Amino acid sequence: MAALLRCSCEHEREIWGESWRVEEKHGWAFFDQQDWSETYAQRLTRCPACGRRLERKNLRAVTHPA
């Protein structure tokens, strides 16, 4: 499963998240979504804007109007 997420910091940086499951283990991988960014498409462990450690529970789903 993949999702466009947003860091809950004041910068609201968009992050691409992909969930994975191997046997009983589940986790997330996060990637920089901003094409103008120095870290574009790179795997992230921290928000490029605020430095906060990326965890799914601390990110909000991005909803775009139809």
One Martini backbone bead per residue (centre of mass of N, CA, C, O) as a GRO file, in nm:
protein
   66
    1MET     BB    1   0.099   0.034   0.019
    2ALA     BB    2   0.020   0.376  -0.066
    3ALA     BB    3   0.107   0.722   0.042
    4LEU     BB    4   0.020   1.052   0.093
    5LEU     BB    5   0.201   1.258   0.312
    6ARG     BB    6   0.225   1.465   0.619
    7CYS     BB    7   0.383   1.654   0.811
    8SER     BB    8   0.315   1.801   1.138
    9CYS     BB    9   0.462   2.035   1.077
   10GLU     BB   10   0.477   2.367   0.973
   11HIS     BB   11   0.566   2.270   0.668
   12GLU     BB   12   0.411   2.024   0.547
   13ARG     BB   13   0.564   1.786   0.428
   14GLU     BB   14   0.578   1.581   0.161
   15ILE     BB   15   0.525   1.220   0.181
   16TRP     BB   16   0.617   0.906   0.072
   17GLY     BB   17   0.438   0.600   0.143
   18GLU     BB   18   0.535   0.251   0.217
   19SER     BB   19   0.406  -0.052   0.275
   20TRP     BB   20   0.508  -0.355   0.454
   21ARG     BB   21   0.523  -0.728   0.440
   22VAL     BB   22   0.691  -0.981   0.647
   23GLU     BB   23   0.506  -1.186   0.749
   24GLU     BB   24   0.476  -1.038   1.072
   25LYS     BB   25   0.602  -0.787   0.946
   26HIS     BB   26   0.573  -0.425   0.973
   27GLY     BB   27   0.616  -0.133   0.752
   28TRP     BB   28   0.787   0.174   0.657
   29ALA     BB   29   0.851   0.380   0.371
   30PHE     BB   30   1.022   0.688   0.295
   31PHE     BB   31   0.973   0.969   0.061
   32ASP     BB   32   1.054   1.225  -0.135
   33GLN     BB   33   0.809   1.442  -0.310
   34GLN     BB   34   0.994   1.685  -0.388
   35ASP     BB   35   1.128   1.781  -0.697
   36TRP     BB   36   1.311   2.033  -0.571
   37SER     BB   37   1.468   1.853  -0.396
   38GLU     BB   38   1.767   1.717  -0.283
   39THR     BB   39   1.590   1.436  -0.183
   40TYR     BB   40   1.457   1.330  -0.421
   41ALA     BB   41   1.347   0.993  -0.397
   42GLN     BB   42   1.453   0.947  -0.124
   43ARG     BB   43   1.517   0.785   0.150
   44LEU     BB   44   1.361   0.833   0.471
   45THR     BB   45   1.383   0.918   0.842
   46ARG     BB   46   1.350   1.233   0.800
   47CYS     BB   47   1.249   1.539   0.793
   48PRO     BB   48   1.369   1.788   0.581
   49ALA     BB   49   1.249   2.039   0.746
   50CYS     BB   50   1.268   1.939   1.082
   51GLY     BB   51   1.398   1.633   1.163
   52ARG     BB   52   1.184   1.442   1.217
   53ARG     BB   53   1.091   1.141   1.285
   54LEU     BB   54   0.955   0.894   1.084
   55GLU     BB   55   0.609   0.816   1.149
   56ARG     BB   56   0.299   0.725   1.078
   57LYS     BB   57   0.157   0.845   1.342
   58ASN     BB   58   0.288   1.152   1.251
   59LEU     BB   59   0.112   1.135   0.990
   60ARG     BB   60  -0.073   1.279   0.726
   61ALA     BB   61  -0.311   1.261   0.507
   62VAL     BB   62  -0.357   1.340   0.174
   63THR     BB   63  -0.608   1.561   0.048
   64HIS     BB   64  -0.778   1.602  -0.256
   65PRO     BB   65  -0.970   1.763  -0.447
   66ALA     BB   66  -1.203   1.669  -0.703
   0.00000   0.00000   0.00000
